[in-house]
Amino acid sequence: PELLRGGENTAASDVYAFGMLLFEVQTRQEPYAGQKSSEVLAEVASEGLEEEKRPTIPATTSAEMAVLMRDCWQGQPGLRPSFDEVARRLKALEAAAAKGQGCKELRRRRTNDLLFDVFPRHIAEAILDGKKIEPEHHGMVTIFFSDIVGFTDISGTLEPHKVSAMLDRLYSQLDALSSSMNVFKVETIGDAYMAVANLVEDQSADHAKRIALFACRAIEAARRTVIDIDNPGQGCVNIRVGFHSGPVVANVVGTRNPRYCLFGDTVNTASRMESNSERNRIHCSGQAAEYVRAQAPELILTSRGRIPIKGKGEMETFWVAEAPQPGANPSSLPAASPSSRVS
């Protein structure tokens, strides 16, 4: 403005001009686009206006950048920042922008990691790309189910936040086991935990063995999980486990809070194996037992004989256990009662 009024060019004048360059870089437009140049120059030079003539800064501009531009455009040259001050403030803005971008990238990675935990990787990538998920048929998987023995009584005696804390302690251990043993966690519903092998990657050589050993470690983890940390006298969690092998169809259901679900009679049968199991024991179908026998001959299979299974009629089922370790206390091992049954 002082140059338009006949004044001399100074460093402060250059700062004013630099402020205009900042505007152009930030907005990708001319400072007074669409206005008559003669009128703009006259208003900028005028000293009698209630409000100095300056470009309109878009609302999308950061507050710090907008303040810097306005400081560079001060009508009185002495109030404008020096170039050293401008450089310092621009560096601060650049550092803040880089930090913000880093935070965004970190949030993006955390979001992706969460998706990859909840969904198989190829499903998560399809969701991120906005692609439609098609049902997938899997010819042979082994499905694991567990639930907590006496959970209804536990829920009736403990405060809800303590029930939630107990489940969190248990599921955190099972989640760690599923990761270390490369078993895919499908979901948890209340006190039920569902996992599967040979679904998201090829584990055709050991899917039943993998689930059987996961079941053994899951029971051990549960028996280390205190029901109420404020009252250790209530003891630790006991679970019952069941698994079955067979074909399934996998698909993502829903668009809001989508769920990765498995469908088919194999899911129902695996669930029946669990509901007909017993405290701290592993129960499997005859078909799953055949795979265990082939893939893990070191495991002990004990027939229960033919027992009635709801919706399935009579089925021969089996208890699964590891061979006792040398020096183990026999009384700590579950008894093998072929005909026993939980209704």
C-alpha positions as CSV (number, residue, x, y, z in Angstrom):
1,P,0.0,0.0,0.0
2,E,2.8,2.5,0.8
3,L,4.3,2.0,-2.7
4,L,0.9,2.9,-4.3
5,R,1.0,6.0,-2.2
6,G,4.4,7.0,-3.5
7,G,6.6,5.6,-0.7
8,E,9.9,3.8,-1.0
9,N,10.3,0.1,-1.3
10,T,11.5,-1.5,2.0
11,A,11.9,-5.0,3.5
12,A,8.5,-4.5,5.1
13,S,7.1,-3.9,1.6
14,D,8.6,-7.2,0.5
15,V,7.0,-8.9,3.5
16,Y,3.6,-7.6,2.3
17,A,4.3,-9.0,-1.2
18,F,5.4,-12.3,0.3
19,G,2.1,-12.5,2.2
20,M,0.4,-12.3,-1.2
21,L,2.6,-15.1,-2.5
22,L,1.6,-17.2,0.5
23,F,-2.1,-16.6,-0.3
24,E,-1.6,-17.7,-3.9
25,V,0.3,-20.9,-2.9
26,Q,-2.2,-21.8,-0.2
27,T,-5.4,-21.1,-2.3
28,R,-4.2,-21.7,-5.8
29,Q,-5.9,-18.5,-6.9
30,E,-5.2,-14.8,-7.4
31,P,-5.7,-12.6,-4.4
32,Y,-8.4,-10.5,-6.0
33,A,-9.7,-12.8,-8.7
34,G,-12.7,-11.4,-10.6
35,Q,-12.3,-7.8,-9.4
36,K,-11.3,-4.8,-11.4
37,S,-7.6,-4.1,-11.0
38,S,-8.1,-0.3,-11.0
39,E,-10.7,-0.5,-8.2
40,V,-8.6,-2.9,-6.2
41,L,-5.4,-0.7,-6.4
42,A,-7.4,2.4,-5.4
43,E,-8.9,0.7,-2.4
44,V,-5.6,-0.9,-1.3
45,A,-3.9,2.6,-1.5
46,S,-6.7,4.3,0.4
47,E,-6.2,5.2,4.0
48,G,-9.7,6.3,4.8
49,L,-11.5,3.0,4.7
50,E,-13.0,1.5,7.8
51,E,-11.5,-1.9,6.8
52,E,-8.3,-2.2,4.8
53,K,-8.7,-3.8,1.4
54,R,-7.2,-7.3,1.6
55,P,-7.9,-10.7,0.0
56,T,-10.6,-13.0,1.5
57,I,-8.9,-16.0,3.1
58,P,-10.8,-19.2,2.6
59,A,-12.2,-20.9,5.7
60,T,-10.2,-24.0,4.9
61,T,-6.9,-22.3,5.5
62,S,-5.4,-23.2,8.9
63,A,-5.8,-20.5,11.6
64,E,-2.0,-20.2,12.0
65,M,-1.4,-19.6,8.3
66,A,-4.3,-17.1,8.1
67,V,-2.8,-15.1,11.0
68,L,0.6,-15.0,9.3
69,M,-0.9,-13.7,6.1
70,R,-2.8,-11.0,7.9
71,D,0.3,-10.0,9.8
72,C,2.2,-9.7,6.6
73,W,-0.6,-7.5,5.2
74,Q,-0.6,-5.0,8.1
75,G,-1.2,-1.4,6.8
76,Q,1.6,0.0,8.9
77,P,4.9,-1.4,7.7
78,G,6.4,-1.4,11.2
79,L,3.8,-3.8,12.4
80,R,4.7,-6.5,9.8
81,P,7.0,-9.3,10.9
82,S,10.5,-9.5,9.7
83,F,11.6,-12.2,7.2
84,D,13.4,-14.0,10.0
85,E,10.1,-14.1,12.0
86,V,8.2,-15.2,8.9
87,A,10.7,-18.0,8.3
88,R,10.5,-19.1,11.9
89,R,6.7,-19.2,11.8
90,L,6.7,-21.1,8.5
91,K,9.0,-23.8,9.9
92,A,6.8,-24.2,12.9
93,L,3.8,-24.6,10.6
94,E,5.7,-27.1,8.5
95,A,6.6,-29.1,11.6
96,A,3.0,-29.1,12.9
97,A,1.7,-30.2,9.5
98,A,4.3,-33.1,9.4
99,K,3.3,-34.1,12.9
100,G,-0.4,-34.0,12.0
101,Q,0.3,-36.0,8.9
102,G,2.2,-38.5,11.0
103,C,-0.7,-38.8,13.4
104,K,-3.1,-39.4,10.5
105,E,-0.8,-42.1,9.1
106,L,-0.6,-43.7,12.6
107,R,-4.4,-43.7,12.9
108,R,-4.7,-45.1,9.4
109,R,-2.3,-47.9,10.2
110,R,-4.1,-48.7,13.5
111,T,-7.4,-48.8,11.7
112,N,-6.0,-51.2,9.1
113,D,-4.4,-53.3,11.8
114,L,-7.7,-53.6,13.5
115,L,-9.4,-54.6,10.3
116,F,-6.8,-57.2,9.7
117,D,-7.4,-58.6,13.2
118,V,-11.2,-58.8,12.7
119,F,-11.2,-60.0,9.0
120,P,-8.9,-62.2,6.9
121,R,-6.4,-60.0,5.1
122,H,-7.9,-60.4,1.7
123,I,-11.4,-59.5,3.1
124,A,-10.0,-56.5,4.9
125,E,-8.3,-55.3,1.8
126,A,-11.5,-55.6,-0.2
127,I,-13.4,-53.7,2.4
128,L,-10.8,-50.9,2.4
129,D,-11.0,-50.8,-1.4
130,G,-14.8,-50.6,-1.3
131,K,-15.3,-53.9,-3.1
132,K,-18.3,-56.2,-2.7
133,I,-17.5,-59.3,-0.7
134,E,-18.6,-62.5,-2.3
135,P,-19.4,-65.7,-0.3
136,E,-16.4,-68.2,-0.2
137,H,-16.8,-71.9,0.0
138,H,-14.2,-73.9,2.0
139,G,-14.2,-77.6,1.6
140,M,-12.7,-78.6,4.9
141,V,-12.1,-76.6,8.1
142,T,-12.1,-77.4,11.8
143,I,-14.2,-75.2,14.0
144,F,-13.6,-74.6,17.8
145,F,-16.3,-73.5,20.3
146,S,-15.9,-72.9,24.0
147,D,-18.0,-71.5,26.8
148,I,-17.7,-70.9,30.5
149,V,-19.1,-73.5,32.8
150,G,-21.6,-71.9,35.3
151,F,-21.5,-68.5,33.5
152,T,-25.1,-67.8,34.4
153,D,-24.4,-68.2,38.1
154,I,-21.2,-66.1,37.8
155,S,-23.1,-63.3,36.0
156,G,-25.8,-63.4,38.7
157,T,-23.3,-63.0,41.6
158,L,-20.7,-60.6,40.1
159,E,-21.2,-57.0,39.2
160,P,-21.4,-56.5,35.5
161,H,-18.0,-54.6,35.3
162,K,-16.4,-57.6,37.0
163,V,-17.9,-60.0,34.5
164,S,-16.6,-57.9,31.7
165,A,-13.1,-57.8,33.3
166,M,-13.1,-61.6,33.7
167,L,-14.1,-62.1,30.0
168,D,-11.4,-59.6,29.0
169,R,-8.7,-61.5,31.0
170,L,-9.8,-64.8,29.5
171,Y,-10.3,-63.6,25.9
172,S,-7.0,-61.7,25.9
173,Q,-5.2,-65.0,26.7
174,L,-7.2,-66.9,24.0
175,D,-6.5,-64.1,21.5
176,A,-2.8,-64.4,22.2
177,L,-2.9,-68.2,21.8
178,S,-4.8,-67.9,18.5
179,S,-2.2,-65.6,17.1
180,S,0.8,-67.7,18.3
181,M,-0.8,-70.9,17.1
182,N,-2.1,-69.4,13.8
183,V,-5.7,-70.1,14.5
184,F,-8.2,-67.6,13.2
185,K,-10.6,-66.1,15.8
186,V,-14.0,-65.7,14.3
187,E,-15.9,-64.0,17.1
188,T,-17.0,-64.0,20.7
189,I,-20.6,-63.9,21.8
190,G,-21.0,-63.5,25.5
191,D,-19.0,-66.3,27.1
192,A,-18.6,-68.2,23.8
193,Y,-15.4,-68.1,21.9
194,M,-15.3,-69.3,18.2
195,A,-12.2,-70.0,16.2
196,V,-11.3,-71.9,13.0
197,A,-8.3,-73.5,11.2
198,N,-7.7,-74.0,7.5
199,L,-9.9,-71.1,6.6
200,V,-7.8,-68.0,5.9
201,E,-4.7,-70.0,4.8
202,D,-3.9,-73.5,3.7
203,Q,-3.6,-75.7,6.9
204,S,-5.0,-78.8,5.3
205,A,-2.2,-80.9,6.7
206,D,-2.9,-80.1,10.4
207,H,-6.1,-78.2,10.9
208,A,-7.6,-80.7,13.3
209,K,-4.4,-81.1,15.2
210,R,-4.0,-77.3,15.4
211,I,-7.5,-76.9,16.9
212,A,-7.0,-79.8,19.3
213,L,-3.8,-78.3,20.7
214,F,-5.4,-74.9,20.7
215,A,-8.2,-76.4,22.8
216,C,-5.7,-77.9,25.3
217,R,-3.9,-74.6,25.7
218,A,-7.3,-72.7,26.0
219,I,-8.4,-74.9,28.9
220,E,-5.0,-74.3,30.6
221,A,-5.4,-70.5,30.1
222,A,-8.9,-70.6,31.5
223,R,-7.8,-72.4,34.6
224,R,-5.3,-69.6,35.2
225,T,-7.9,-66.9,34.8
226,V,-9.2,-65.7,38.2
227,I,-13.0,-65.1,38.2
228,D,-12.8,-62.1,40.6
229,I,-9.4,-60.6,41.3
230,D,-10.8,-58.9,44.4
231,N,-12.0,-62.3,45.7
232,P,-9.5,-65.0,44.6
233,G,-11.5,-67.5,46.8
234,Q,-14.1,-67.8,44.0
235,G,-11.5,-69.7,42.0
236,C,-10.7,-69.7,38.3
237,V,-12.6,-70.0,35.1
238,N,-13.6,-73.5,33.8
239,I,-14.6,-73.9,30.2
240,R,-16.0,-76.7,28.1
241,V,-14.8,-77.2,24.5
242,G,-16.0,-78.8,21.3
243,F,-14.9,-79.0,17.7
244,H,-15.9,-80.5,14.4
245,S,-14.5,-80.7,10.9
246,G,-16.4,-80.1,7.7
247,P,-17.2,-77.6,4.9
248,V,-18.4,-74.0,5.4
249,V,-19.3,-70.9,3.5
250,A,-17.7,-67.7,4.8
251,N,-19.1,-64.2,4.1
252,V,-19.3,-60.7,5.4
253,V,-22.8,-59.8,6.7
254,G,-24.1,-56.3,7.0
255,T,-22.7,-52.9,6.0
256,R,-22.8,-51.2,9.4
257,N,-20.6,-53.0,11.9
258,P,-20.1,-55.8,9.4
259,R,-19.4,-59.3,10.7
260,Y,-17.4,-62.1,9.2
261,C,-19.6,-65.2,9.6
262,L,-19.4,-68.9,8.8
263,F,-22.4,-70.8,7.6
264,G,-23.3,-74.4,7.3
265,D,-24.0,-77.6,9.2
266,T,-20.4,-77.7,10.3
267,V,-20.9,-74.7,12.5
268,N,-24.0,-76.2,14.1
269,T,-22.3,-79.5,14.7
270,A,-19.2,-77.9,16.3
271,S,-21.5,-75.9,18.5
272,R,-23.3,-79.1,19.6
273,M,-20.0,-80.7,20.4
274,E,-19.3,-77.8,22.8
275,S,-22.7,-77.8,24.4
276,N,-22.5,-81.6,25.0
277,S,-19.0,-81.3,26.4
278,E,-18.0,-81.2,30.1
279,R,-16.0,-79.0,32.4
280,N,-12.3,-78.7,31.3
281,R,-12.8,-81.3,28.6
282,I,-12.5,-81.4,24.8
283,H,-15.3,-83.1,22.9
284,C,-15.2,-83.7,19.1
285,S,-17.2,-85.4,16.4
286,G,-16.3,-88.7,14.8
287,Q,-15.2,-86.9,11.6
288,A,-13.0,-84.5,13.5
289,A,-11.5,-87.5,15.4
290,E,-10.5,-89.1,12.2
291,Y,-8.5,-86.1,11.2
292,V,-7.0,-85.8,14.7
293,R,-6.0,-89.5,14.6
294,A,-4.3,-88.9,11.2
295,Q,-2.7,-85.6,12.0
296,A,-1.8,-86.0,15.7
297,P,-1.5,-89.7,16.7
298,E,0.2,-88.6,19.9
299,L,-3.2,-87.2,21.2
300,I,-5.5,-89.5,23.1
301,L,-9.0,-90.1,21.6
302,T,-11.5,-91.8,23.9
303,S,-14.9,-92.8,22.4
304,R,-18.0,-91.7,24.2
305,G,-20.0,-94.2,22.2
306,R,-23.2,-93.1,20.4
307,I,-24.9,-90.2,22.2
308,P,-28.0,-88.2,21.2
309,I,-27.1,-84.8,19.7
310,K,-29.9,-82.3,19.3
311,G,-30.8,-81.9,15.7
312,K,-28.4,-84.6,14.6
313,G,-29.7,-87.8,16.2
314,E,-27.2,-90.2,17.6
315,M,-23.6,-89.6,16.9
316,E,-20.4,-91.3,18.0
317,T,-18.2,-88.7,19.6
318,F,-14.8,-88.6,21.3
319,W,-13.0,-87.0,24.1
320,V,-9.6,-85.5,23.2
321,A,-6.7,-85.2,25.6
322,E,-2.9,-84.9,25.6
323,A,-0.8,-87.8,27.0
324,P,0.0,-87.2,30.6
325,Q,3.5,-85.6,31.0
326,P,6.0,-87.5,33.2
327,G,5.5,-86.4,36.8
328,A,2.0,-85.0,36.2
329,N,-0.5,-85.4,39.0
330,P,-3.2,-87.9,37.7
331,S,-5.9,-86.3,39.9
332,S,-5.5,-83.0,38.0
333,L,-6.4,-84.7,34.7
334,P,-10.1,-85.1,33.7
335,A,-11.5,-88.6,33.9
336,A,-12.3,-90.3,30.7
337,S,-15.9,-91.5,31.1
338,P,-17.1,-92.7,27.7
339,S,-20.8,-92.5,28.4
340,S,-21.0,-89.3,30.4
341,R,-23.0,-86.5,28.9
342,V,-24.0,-82.8,29.6
343,S,-27.6,-82.3,28.6
